[in-house]
Amino acid sequence: MSIPSDVHYEAGWGRILLFDLKARTATEIATYDAKSREPGYPRALLSASRDGRTLLVLVRVGPLEATLFVLTPEEGGARVIMKGAIDTAILSPDGSRFAAARHDEDEHVT
């Protein structure tokens, strides 16, 4: 899949969509699901590189449980980066680095 120059990502209802704003099309690039008894979960928070070729996906299952993935839609790749009490995550504009805020009892991890 090629990444359009005018790209936007959205997450909701267990789906992650890539929007090509020029062509006015949407493509499902991933899905997520998790069993949760907490209202409002699961939910996904997204952070994309400027060119849209790298996407961080933080799937929150509850207030203290989440999994952070990195997606490369062009290559169809996905991998888990970390799990735990992750609050939020952001990707650098060039897609080479990320930062995550987390709550962890082990001070050596955070």
C-alpha positions in Angstrom: 0.0 0.0 0.0 1.3 3.4 -0.8 0.9 6.3 1.6 -0.8 9.4 0.1 0.9 12.8 0.5 -2.2 14.2 2.3 -2.8 11.4 4.9 -4.8 11.4 8.1 -5.4 8.5 10.6 -8.4 8.0 12.8 -9.3 5.2 15.4 -12.7 4.2 16.6 -15.0 1.3 17.1 -12.0 -1.2 17.0 -10.8 0.1 13.6 -7.8 2.2 12.5 -8.4 4.0 9.2 -6.1 5.8 6.8 -7.8 8.7 5.1 -6.5 10.0 1.8 -7.8 13.5 1.9 -7.2 14.4 -1.7 -8.9 11.2 -3.1 -11.6 11.3 -0.4 -11.1 7.6 0.4 -10.7 5.6 3.6 -8.8 2.4 4.1 -8.9 0.1 7.1 -5.3 -0.6 8.0 -5.7 -2.4 11.4 -8.3 -3.6 13.9 -8.0 -3.9 17.7 -10.1 -5.7 20.3 -9.7 -6.3 24.0 -11.9 -7.6 26.7 -12.6 -4.8 29.2 -15.1 -4.2 31.9 -14.2 -0.5 32.2 -16.6 1.9 30.5 -15.0 3.7 27.5 -12.4 0.9 26.8 -10.8 -0.3 24.7 -9.7 2.8 22.9 -6.8 3.7 20.7 -4.6 6.8 20.7 -2.6 7.5 17.5 0.6 9.4 16.7 1.9 9.5 13.1 5.1 10.6 11.6 4.9 13.7 9.3 5.0 11.5 6.1 2.5 9.0 7.5 4.8 6.0 7.0 5.1 5.2 10.7 2.2 5.1 13.2 2.2 4.6 16.9 -1.0 3.0 18.2 -1.6 2.9 22.0 -4.5 0.6 22.7 -5.8 1.3 26.2 -7.7 -1.6 27.8 -8.3 0.2 31.1 -6.8 3.1 33.2 -3.7 1.1 34.0 -3.4 -1.4 31.2 -2.2 -0.6 27.6 -0.2 -1.9 24.7 1.9 0.3 22.4 2.3 -0.8 18.8 4.3 0.6 15.9 2.6 0.2 12.5 4.2 0.6 9.1 1.2 0.6 6.8 3.2 0.8 3.6 4.9 -2.5 4.5 2.0 -4.0 6.3 4.1 -4.3 9.5 3.1 -4.2 13.1 5.0 -4.9 16.3 4.5 -4.5 20.1 6.9 -1.9 21.6 5.8 -2.1 25.3 2.9 -3.0 27.6 1.8 -1.7 31.0 0.4 1.4 32.6 1.1 3.7 29.6 -0.7 7.0 29.6 0.2 8.4 26.2 2.8 8.1 23.5 4.1 10.4 20.8 6.1 9.8 17.7 8.8 12.2 16.4 8.0 14.0 13.2 10.6 11.9 11.2 9.3 8.7 12.8 12.7 7.7 14.2 11.9 8.2 18.0 9.1 8.1 20.4 8.3 9.1 23.9 5.8 7.5 26.3 4.5 8.5 29.6 3.7 5.7 31.9 2.9 4.9 35.6 5.1 2.1 36.9 6.0 1.0 40.4 9.5 0.1 39.2 11.3 3.5 39.0 14.0 2.0 36.9 11.5 1.3 34.1 10.1 4.8 33.8 
